[in-house]
Structure formats: structure tokens, C-alpha cells
Amino acid sequence: MNFCLYPAGAWSTAIAIHLDRLGHTVTLVPYQMEEAMYMTEKRESPFLPGHKLPERMQIGMELKPALLEADCCIIGAPSRFLRGVCRSIRAAAEGSAKRLKNVVLLTKGLEEDSLLLSTQVAMEELGAQYGVGIRSGPTFATQVAEGKPSAIVLAGNYAADDMRELQEAMSGASLRVYSSDDMSGVCLGGSIKNVYAIAAGCCDGLDLGDNAKAALLTRSLAEMVRVGLALGGKMETFFGLSGFGDLVLTCNGEESRNRTFGESIARGMGIEELLATGKTVEGYRSCESFMQICEQKGIDAPILSQVYALLYKGMKPSDAIAALMSRDLKPEHPTAGR
């Protein structure tokens, strides 16, 4: 299969290396000409240093030629840039990309202004002529690039034959791809877990111990399910790779930017100082968006609320933990005691 990946961030680069390993035709297209020239010369991405780009992989200088022969376009833009990227793809593909049928988003989460899911933004901008899907799961880009065993879920509105073709094309000895029709749930689970990872990082930074972190993850999963169901996801999705799986990895992994962000805050570093490093911390932005939705819909989300207070209201991490521990006592499950 012929894949175009745009733009060429860390995740796009990792997936491109994986697809090349499987023998597909792969074109990686950076945002800027300078990035393309660097990748062509160094055979390495500045966004994923230390991982050699295979010689067979093409580095696209422009988007339109790369889309001309592509069967599938994989989009790796941060959520705040997704709408513009989709518009660029539609404009570049119009009238020339005869083979392009489907797109796969690496982008998860909510658009800040509209509060639309990334899948909704893509469908709105790309139109009905393209199938739209999203991949998520407990994976770090570096480990996918290295070919370490991983598993993800691909959810989309693709035709059945196209879903099967994409699933088979993206699967290999080091990456197993499961399919799903729950785009909302996969998108939500893969995004809201970043908020809980910030809370988990605070537990680490405060040295609260394994008991506290285990309790936090358990209650975070319960809250994820409650929020996710209210926003249109399916129960089973949140107990799968994009829910529980991604939550476990992001809340514990050393490579998790969101977890280390929370840990650094708890150890006394300022939020503005941390954000100024330029590293993307998805949970910081998505926390505010999820908070808006929960308030609008009356969804009870105490952990999300305390992380929001920590990030935007100046609450101390120790006070946020204390607020969670002092909530009114109640049954663990809503039906208990009836």
C-alpha cells in the first residue's frame, strides 16, 4: 500500500518507519522545506532523534505530489493545528489524488474553540469522499520506531473491506492492530488519559507511594468511563487499548510527557516554565476543554476538576490530593447499597 504521512512529527515518523519495515511505499512530508532538507540529508527526523530513516523512504518536499499516488494519508498534527492541516490535504488532493480513499488520524482529543473531537473536525473538513479513522493505544513513538512489540486500535467509518485492508497493512510482527467502530470512544480515551497522567505525575512528585497511585488510576478509569459514556463512547472501548491500556502506560511510563509534567509541578517547578520548553503536553490543553464540557453537561468528574484547579487556578498539588481524599464517602459502584 502507498502511504503519505503529514506532517512529519515524532509519531508520523515512527509510523512511517514501521510501515517501511513492512514493505509499503512511504512518503513522509514535513511542514517546512527546511525540515524536509534536513531529513533528506541526515536521514533522521529532528522530532525523533536517534532513529534512522530508511533509505527507501521518500521525504516529500511538497504535499500534492505525495498525495498523488497515495492510497491512505496518515495525519499527525497536534489537535490545535488539525483543522488547518485537513484543509491543506483537501486542497492538495482535489483534482489530482485519484487513489486516495482513506485517512488515519494520529491526532486525538478536542478542538479548543469548538470542543469537537478530532475525528469530527477531520470529517467536517475533508468531506464525505474520504473514509476517516483514528488510531490509539498504549504506545510510545520511540518503541514503535524500534520495532518493540505493541498493540493499537484503529476505529473508523471505513467500508468493511477498507478497514480490513488497513488493519492488515498496518499490522506486523511488532505491531498488532485491532479494529473498532467506536471513533468517539477511541478518540476520547486516547485524550482524557493525558489529564489523569498529570495527576499520576503529581503522585510521583509528592512521593505518595504505590497505594495512592493505584487508587488514583482505578478511580481515573471509573471517571474516564463516566465521562466517555456521557460523550458518546462505548463502555468496552474504555476497558480496551485506548482506555485502560493507554491510561496505564501514560500514567506510569518514563517517556510520558504528561506524567513527567505533573511530577515536575509537584516537585516545585512552575507551569509556565515547563510549558516554555516547547514540549507538547496534551493534557494541559485538553483538561480545560474537558472541564468545559463536563460543566456544560453536568458530568461529575472530581479528578479532572482537581487537575483543572491545579493547572489553571493555582491550587497546590498537595491540596488537590487532600480535596480528593476528603470527598463525601459513597459506594464504589453506583448500584451498590440499593
Secondary structure, 3 states (H helix, E strand, C coil): CEEEEECCCHHHHHHHHHHHHCCCEEEECCCCHHHHHHHHHHCECCCCCCCECCCCCEECCCHHHHHHCCCEEEECCCHHHHHHHHHHHHHHHCCCCCCCCEEEECCCCECCCCCCEHHHHHHHHHCCCCEEEEEECCCCHHHHHHCCCEEEEEEECCCHHHHHHHHHHHCCCCEEEEEECCHHHHHHHHHHHHHHHHHHHHHHHCCCCHHHHHHHHHHHHHHHHHHHHHCCCCHHHHCCHHHHHHHHHHHHCCCCHHHHHHHHHHCCCCHHHHHCCCCCCHHHHHHHHHHHHHHHHCCCCHHHHHHHHHHHCCCCHHHHHHHHHCCCCCCCCCCCCC
